[in-house]
């Protein structure tokens, strides 16, 4: 991404189970899921980087080896489109003019804003 800078926003508020992580209070919804409800709570995998961007409708997440090409994964907060991401320091509002990345740093999941 030419000309962009990344700004560290802090540590995501996450919970771990069986080597997978979830952002507290958020989940992903795969609207093209053929089986089940298409809702994923535990979707963060260490070693993967996830892009979060606004597609003009809601916040979407891309990346990770488990995602399927052609599927849109929407970020939800209690069944509604997310507008902020829970961080250890409090909720971080998401700006539709920016993109974000989440990745596992040395000890925790970090959120970065791309400007």
C-alpha positions in Angstrom: 0.0 0.0 0.0 2.0 2.8 -1.3 2.2 6.0 0.7 0.4 4.6 3.7 1.7 4.6 7.2 0.7 2.3 10.0 -0.2 3.6 13.5 -0.3 1.2 16.4 -3.6 1.6 18.3 -3.0 -0.9 21.1 -3.9 -4.4 22.3 -7.2 -6.0 21.2 -9.3 -7.4 24.1 -9.3 -11.1 23.2 -10.0 -14.5 24.6 -8.2 -17.7 23.7 -9.6 -21.3 23.3 -7.8 -24.2 21.7 -5.2 -22.0 20.0 -7.8 -19.7 18.4 -8.7 -16.2 19.5 -11.8 -14.1 19.5 -12.2 -10.3 20.0 -14.5 -10.0 23.0 -18.0 -9.1 21.9 -17.4 -9.4 18.2 -17.8 -12.2 15.6 -17.7 -12.6 11.9 -20.6 -13.5 9.7 -20.1 -15.3 6.4 -23.2 -14.4 4.4 -22.4 -17.1 1.8 -22.1 -19.9 4.3 -24.0 -23.0 2.9 -24.1 -24.9 6.2 -24.8 -23.6 9.7 -25.4 -20.0 10.6 -22.1 -18.7 9.2 -21.1 -17.0 12.5 -17.5 -17.4 13.7 -16.6 -16.2 17.2 -13.1 -17.7 17.3 -11.4 -16.7 14.0 -8.0 -15.2 14.9 -5.2 -17.5 14.2 -1.6 -16.6 15.4 0.7 -16.1 12.5 -2.0 -14.7 10.3 -2.7 -11.0 9.5 -6.2 -9.8 9.1 -7.3 -6.7 7.1 -10.3 -4.8 8.3 -11.9 -2.3 6.0 -15.3 -0.6 5.3 -16.8 -1.7 2.0 -19.5 1.1 2.0 -21.9 -1.1 3.8 -20.2 -2.5 6.9 -16.8 -3.5 8.2 -15.4 -6.6 6.6 -12.4 -8.8 7.5 -10.1 -10.5 5.0 -7.1 -12.8 5.5 -6.4 -16.0 7.3 -5.9 -19.4 5.7 -9.3 -20.6 6.8 -11.3 -18.0 4.8 -12.8 -18.9 1.5 -12.3 -16.8 -1.7 -15.4 -15.0 -2.8 -16.9 -15.0 0.7 -17.5 -11.7 2.6 -16.9 -11.8 6.3 -18.7 -9.0 8.1 -17.7 -7.9 11.5 -20.6 -8.0 13.9 -21.2 -6.7 17.5 -24.1 -8.6 19.1 -25.7 -9.3 15.7 -25.3 -5.7 14.5 -22.7 -4.1 12.3 -19.6 -3.3 14.4 -18.6 0.4 14.7 -15.8 -0.1 17.2 -13.3 -2.7 18.3 -12.8 -3.6 22.0 -9.3 -2.9 23.2 -7.7 -3.3 26.6 -7.9 0.5 27.0 -11.5 0.8 25.9 -13.4 0.7 22.6 -11.6 2.0 19.5 -14.1 3.6 17.1 -13.5 2.5 13.5 -13.1 5.3 10.9 -14.6 4.3 7.5 -11.9 6.5 5.8 -9.2 4.2 7.2 -8.3 0.5 6.9 -6.9 -1.6 9.8 -4.9 -4.7 10.3 -4.9 -7.1 13.3 -2.0 -9.4 13.9 -0.5 -11.3 16.8 2.5 -9.5 18.2 5.1 -11.0 20.6 2.5 -11.5 23.4 -0.9 -10.3 22.2 -3.2 -9.3 19.4 -2.5 -5.8 18.1 -4.6 -3.4 16.0 -3.0 -1.0 13.6 -4.6 1.8 11.6 -3.4 2.4 8.0 -3.5 6.0 7.0 
